[in-house]
Amino acid sequence: MVRLLTHNMLQCHVKNCTNGFPLRFQDPVIEQHEQEINKEFLVNMLPRIDWNALRTTVDQLGLPELPAAVPENPAEDEAFLAALHRALMEVNIQSGSMVCPECEHVYPIRDGIPNMLLSEDEV
Amino acid sequence: GAAPPERNRYLVHFAQAHEDFRLAELRSLAKLENVDLVMEEHRYDRDRPFLTVQLASDADAIKLVRRSILVKAIYALWEESRSYEALLDQIRRKPERNAPYMTCSFKFVVETFNNSRALDYKVAIINRFAFMAFTGPIDLKSPDVTLGVLEDYDYKSDVPRYLYFGIQLGFGNRPAIDKFSLKKRTYLGTTSMDPQLSLIMGNLGLVRPGTLVYDPFVGTGSFLVTMAHFGAVTIGSDIDGRQIRGTGKGNARRGAKPGSASVWSNVEQYGLQDRVVDCLVYDMAHHPLRAGELFDAIITDPPYGVRAGAKKIGADLKRAEWVKRPDGSIAPAAAAATTEPHAAEQAPRQLVSAKHPHGRYPQTVPYDLDAVMADLTDFAGRYLRVGGRIAYWLPTVKAEYADEDIPTHPALTLVANCEQPFGQWSRRLVTLEKTRTWVEGMHSSGSGQLSAKLERAGPGA
């Protein structure tokens, strides 16, 4: 159930591929699972999120746009946190694949589990 | 200088389990709960379940132990002595201390160590406190106050060597052990972690709400579930995707349907879908995580040997010599193979790529224990946030172990090293805290002797 939280931390790791982030979803089957907002977690994670990568991915998936920049006081901004929560935690990619924007390596997703294994000559 | 802070004395009553982990767990909980803790360690005997501590308040005492797996209860310590005559006399001299409790409902408990006393003995002991003359009702179920008498015996003695008396304030969280009992779990694997130790790891790792916890050797997802229980969001990965998806062999006792059991069965069983967010298939030695201080804690049981899948992607496949049994003990591969077949676990993992659209299997090579530990320590040094912790298990041969065998890292500081013995073997729960920002050039270093020592001890050790 690849969440965008997880996707935001993944890059292509084929040997000598240096610009493989963020991975692009291909043929994604998207599910939205409502869940309780965890503000403490969101505020804690925010400095670790690559914001531009998240915006790019949300755009590629045709999901509601995120603000261009993180607001100055995100912990106090309820609307912002709600939008962040929906994008990071409630979007689940059930199947499809993630493709490297540079070397085009394909990482398949089956049953919500991404296979990031490389073959022995790619590591 | 400033006057030392006002503190009261308390008595911690531990369970009789995992003695080597007690003080480390308590120290971690003090940090996690932001409690100023002074342990009277010079008075502590690890063969006995009692530790006196100094704390600022009763509220701190309750906070300190509420998550503890190894603490049964904590008491406001009123008196302690070598004999009942002296103890009762000390209590008599401070009648003003009884005042708040004179009319509320109450009960007495008598706890004994090294001597299981019968009820009539305990009643006789309680009657010796009748002089306190409480007039409130006795309430055995939910009294306003519980007064505790704790007796410490020498083995085979009928006269206690030491006595404690105080007010019971709070309890540890031992019921969580039962909640996560493996017997009750839908999906089990050969490496599922004992829940008691798993929960202790959460305490040592400072795992709490709002944090992100990662297990790079996730197996059947034991840690994802227990760490999520502590409120953390959890992510796992493993080279073996079949462990994550499930082998289809559920825990029949729990009525699992064939083919239905996986990491996600356990997540659903405990209702933790909101917090266990992802499991990915990859090899720790070649992971796809971008650089950054991404995690608050890494909680893991690294593999070694055939059974647990100590492999990484590479050319050639060889068998490792040692395997880990479900209880965490270590055995020669040959011996373990006779008790439980593991052929299915040697089936290769499927790999689909642009190059091989119909799927193929990457080759794997044994992942040497020293290399696993070095990689894991390097990973923690880079990927933890400053203040974050890694807690992991290290297999050792007791006679050969030296502290230098534990890999060190310039960004990490050792906070605990607790041993769980198994005869001549043991495993150690190593906890490190990231205390400096990672910079280019920082690497782990260790003796590199872990594998050699296990092999040297040999199957006959």
Interface residues (C-beta under 8 A of the other chain):
Chain A: M1 V2 R3 L5 T6 M9 L10 Q11 C12 H13 F21 H33 Q35 E36 N38 E40 F41 V43 N44 M45 R48 D50 M89 E104 H105 V106 Y107 P108 D111 I113 P114 N115 M116 L117 L118 S119 E120 E122 V123
Chain B: P209 G210 T211 L212 V233 I235 S237 I239 G241 I244 R245 Q273 D274 R275 V277 D278 C279 L280 V281 Y282 D283 A285 H286 H287 P288 L289 R290 G292 E293 L294 D296 I313 G314 A315 R349 Q350 L351 V352 S353 A354 K355 H356 R360 P362 Q363 R385
